[in-house]
């Protein structure tokens, strides 16, 4: 169940970060409130995931996949710049997360 909580935490964190962008520096009420709600639930889900997943693994996956997803959202939805270096870096983040889960000493 910890992995389900972790996945939900990642989705909520991405929603919170997207809301942060949409809040335009906390000047728009609805996205500003949504940001705090999403982040609150994201940390709650992350906390639940720590009952069965090691802290270092959970946090690395949460922050790494969240970062990669936000970079993709920035490129696709907000028209942020892209380059081969940015795409390669996103892929390296994903490879790093996979390595944490599949490498020696990884446990479910």
TIZA-200318 format. One line per 10 residues: number of its first residue (from 0); for each residue x, y, z of N, C-alpha, C. Coordinates in nm, 2 decimals. Each point is the difference from the previous one (the first is absolute). Example, Ala and Ser with C-alpha at 12.3 -4.5 7.8 and 13.67 -1.06 7.14 Angstrom:
2
0	1.32 -0.57 0.78 -0.09 0.12 0.00 0.09 0.12 0.00  -0.04 0.11 -0.07 0.09 0.11 0.00 -0.08 0.11 0.08
This chain:
108
0	0.08 -0.12 0.00 -0.08 0.12 0.00 0.09 0.13 0.00  0.12 -0.02 0.05 0.09 0.12 0.00 0.03 0.06 -0.13  0.01 -0.09 -0.10 0.03 0.05 -0.14 -0.12 0.07 -0.06  -0.12 -0.04 0.04 -0.12 0.07 -0.04 0.00 0.14 0.06  0.02 0.01 0.13 0.01 0.13 0.06 0.11 0.09 -0.06  0.11 -0.06 -0.03 0.11 0.07 -0.06 -0.04 0.06 -0.14  -0.07 -0.09 -0.08 -0.04 0.05 -0.13 -0.10 0.11 0.01  -0.10 -0.01 0.09 -0.09 0.11 0.03 0.07 0.12 0.04  0.10 -0.01 0.09 0.08 0.12 0.05 0.06 0.07 -0.12  0.06 -0.08 -0.09 0.06 0.06 -0.12 -0.10 0.08 -0.08
10	-0.11 -0.06 -0.03 -0.10 0.06 -0.08 -0.05 0.13 0.07  -0.02 0.00 0.13 -0.05 0.11 0.07 0.11 0.11 0.01  0.12 -0.04 0.01 0.11 0.10 0.00 0.01 0.07 -0.14  -0.01 -0.07 -0.11 0.00 0.05 -0.13 -0.12 0.10 -0.02  -0.12 -0.04 0.05 -0.11 0.09 0.00 0.02 0.13 0.08  0.07 -0.02 0.12 0.03 0.12 0.08 0.10 0.09 -0.07  0.10 -0.05 -0.06 0.10 0.08 -0.07 -0.06 0.07 -0.13  -0.09 -0.07 -0.07 -0.07 0.06 -0.11 -0.09 0.11 0.05  -0.07 -0.02 0.11 -0.08 0.10 0.06 0.08 0.13 0.04  0.12 -0.03 0.05 0.09 0.11 0.03 0.03 0.09 -0.12
20	0.03 -0.06 -0.11 0.02 0.07 -0.12 -0.13 0.08 -0.04  -0.11 -0.07 0.01 -0.13 0.07 -0.04 -0.04 0.11 0.09  0.05 0.00 0.13 -0.03 0.10 0.10 0.06 0.13 -0.03  0.10 0.01 -0.10 0.07 0.12 -0.03 0.05 0.07 0.12  0.08 -0.07 0.08 0.06 0.06 0.12 -0.10 0.03 0.11  -0.09 -0.09 0.01 -0.10 0.00 0.10 -0.10 0.12 -0.01  -0.01 0.05 -0.13 -0.09 0.11 -0.02 -0.14 -0.04 -0.05  -0.01 -0.13 -0.03 -0.13 -0.06 -0.05 -0.05 -0.09 0.11  -0.12 0.03 0.06 -0.05 -0.07 0.12 -0.02 -0.15 -0.02  -0.07 -0.05 -0.10 -0.03 -0.14 -0.01 0.12 -0.08 -0.02
30	0.09 0.03 -0.09 0.13 -0.08 -0.02 0.08 0.00 0.13  0.00 0.12 0.07 0.08 0.01 0.12 -0.05 -0.10 0.11  -0.13 0.00 0.02 -0.06 -0.09 0.09 0.02 -0.15 -0.04  -0.02 -0.02 -0.13 0.02 -0.14 -0.05 0.15 -0.04 0.03  0.09 0.09 -0.02 0.14 -0.04 0.03 0.02 -0.05 0.14  -0.05 0.07 0.10 0.02 -0.04 0.14 -0.07 -0.13 0.03  -0.12 -0.02 -0.06 -0.08 -0.12 0.02 0.08 -0.12 -0.06  0.04 0.02 -0.13 0.08 -0.11 -0.06 0.12 -0.04 0.08  0.08 0.10 0.04 0.12 -0.02 0.07 -0.02 -0.07 0.13  -0.11 0.05 0.07 -0.03 -0.06 0.13 -0.04 -0.15 -0.01
40	-0.08 -0.04 -0.10 -0.03 -0.14 -0.03 0.12 -0.07 -0.05  0.09 0.06 -0.08 0.11 -0.07 -0.05 0.10 -0.04 0.12  0.02 0.09 0.09 0.08 -0.04 0.11 -0.06 -0.10 0.09  -0.13 0.00 0.01 -0.07 -0.10 0.08 0.01 -0.14 -0.06  -0.01 0.00 -0.14 0.01 -0.13 -0.07 0.15 -0.05 0.01  0.09 0.10 -0.01 0.14 -0.04 0.01 0.03 -0.06 0.14  -0.06 0.06 0.10 0.02 -0.05 0.14 -0.05 -0.14 0.01  -0.12 -0.02 -0.06 -0.06 -0.14 0.01 0.09 -0.10 -0.07  0.06 0.04 -0.11 0.09 -0.09 -0.08 0.12 -0.04 0.08  0.04 0.08 0.10 0.12 -0.03 0.07 -0.02 -0.11 0.10
50	-0.12 -0.04 0.02 -0.02 -0.12 0.09 0.06 -0.13 -0.06  0.01 0.00 -0.13 0.05 -0.13 -0.06 0.12 0.03 -0.10  0.03 0.12 -0.03 0.11 0.03 -0.10 0.11 0.08 0.08  0.12 -0.03 -0.03 0.11 0.07 0.07 0.00 0.14 -0.04  0.03 0.09 0.10 0.00 0.14 -0.02 0.07 0.05 -0.12  0.13 -0.04 -0.01 0.08 0.04 -0.11 -0.05 -0.03 -0.14  -0.05 -0.12 -0.01 -0.06 -0.05 -0.12 -0.13 0.08 -0.04  -0.09 0.01 0.10 -0.12 0.06 -0.02 0.02 0.15 -0.04  0.09 0.07 0.07 0.02 0.14 -0.03 0.06 0.02 -0.14  0.10 -0.09 -0.03 0.07 0.01 -0.13 -0.10 -0.02 -0.11
60	-0.09 -0.10 0.01 -0.10 -0.02 -0.10 -0.10 0.11 -0.01  -0.05 0.04 0.12 -0.10 0.11 0.00 0.06 0.13 -0.06  0.12 0.04 0.04 0.05 0.12 -0.06 0.05 -0.01 -0.14  0.06 -0.12 -0.03 0.05 -0.02 -0.14 -0.11 -0.01 -0.10  -0.10 -0.08 0.02 -0.11 -0.01 -0.10 -0.08 0.12 0.00  -0.02 0.07 0.11 -0.07 0.13 0.01 0.07 0.10 -0.09  0.14 0.01 0.01 0.08 0.09 -0.07 -0.01 -0.03 -0.15  0.01 -0.13 -0.04 -0.01 -0.04 -0.14 -0.14 0.04 -0.06  -0.10 -0.03 0.08 -0.14 0.02 -0.05 -0.02 0.15 -0.02  0.04 0.08 0.10 -0.01 0.15 -0.01 0.07 0.06 -0.12
70	0.12 -0.06 -0.02 0.08 0.05 -0.12 -0.08 -0.03 -0.13  -0.06 -0.12 -0.01 -0.08 -0.03 -0.12 -0.12 0.09 -0.01  -0.07 0.02 0.11 -0.12 0.09 0.00 0.04 0.14 -0.04  0.11 0.05 0.05 0.05 0.13 -0.03 0.03 0.01 -0.15  0.05 -0.10 -0.06 0.03 0.00 -0.14 -0.13 -0.01 -0.09  -0.09 -0.09 0.04 -0.12 -0.03 -0.08 -0.11 0.10 0.03  -0.03 0.04 0.12 -0.11 0.09 0.03 0.03 0.14 0.01  0.12 0.03 0.05 0.04 0.14 0.02 0.10 0.06 -0.10  0.03 -0.08 -0.10 0.08 0.04 -0.11 0.14 0.04 0.04  0.05 -0.07 0.10 0.14 0.03 0.05 0.10 -0.05 -0.11
80	0.12 0.05 0.00 0.10 -0.04 -0.09 0.04 -0.15 0.01  0.04 -0.05 -0.11 0.05 -0.14 0.01 0.12 -0.01 -0.08  0.08 -0.10 0.03 0.12 -0.03 -0.07 0.04 -0.15 0.02  0.09 -0.04 -0.07 0.04 -0.14 0.01 0.06 -0.02 0.14  0.07 0.10 0.06 0.05 -0.01 0.13 -0.10 -0.01 0.11  -0.11 0.07 -0.02 -0.11 -0.01 0.10 -0.07 -0.13 -0.01  -0.02 -0.05 -0.12 -0.07 -0.13 -0.02 0.09 -0.11 0.06  0.13 0.01 -0.03 0.10 -0.10 0.05 0.00 0.00 0.15  0.00 0.12 0.06 0.00 0.01 0.15 -0.13 -0.06 0.06  -0.11 0.02 -0.06 -0.12 -0.06 0.05 0.01 -0.15 -0.01
90	0.05 -0.05 -0.11 0.02 -0.15 -0.01 0.10 -0.05 0.10  0.10 0.07 0.04 0.09 -0.04 0.10 -0.06 0.00 0.14  -0.09 0.09 0.02 -0.08 -0.01 0.13 -0.08 -0.13 0.01  -0.07 -0.03 -0.11 -0.08 -0.12 0.00 0.09 -0.12 0.01  0.11 0.00 -0.07 0.10 -0.12 0.01 0.05 -0.01 0.15  0.02 0.11 0.06 0.05 0.00 0.14 -0.11 -0.06 0.09  -0.12 0.04 -0.02 -0.11 -0.06 0.08 -0.02 -0.15 -0.02  0.01 -0.04 -0.13 0.00 -0.14 -0.02 0.12 -0.08 0.06  0.11 0.07 0.00 0.12 -0.07 0.06 -0.02 -0.02 0.15  -0.06 0.10 0.07 -0.03 -0.01 0.14 -0.09 -0.12 0.03
100	-0.09 -0.03 -0.09 -0.10 -0.10 0.02 0.05 -0.14 -0.05  0.08 0.00 -0.09 0.04 -0.13 -0.06 0.15 -0.04 0.04  0.07 0.09 0.06 0.14 -0.03 0.03 0.02 -0.09 0.12  0.12 -0.03 0.03 0.03 -0.09 0.11 -0.05 0.07 0.13  -0.06 -0.08 0.08 -0.05 0.04 0.13 -0.14 0.06 0.00  -0.05 0.01 -0.12 -0.14 0.06 -0.01 -0.10 -0.10 0.05  -0.10 0.04 0.07 -0.10 -0.09 0.05 -0.14 0.06 -0.02  -0.09 -0.08 -0.02 -0.14 0.05 -0.02 -0.07 0.03 0.12
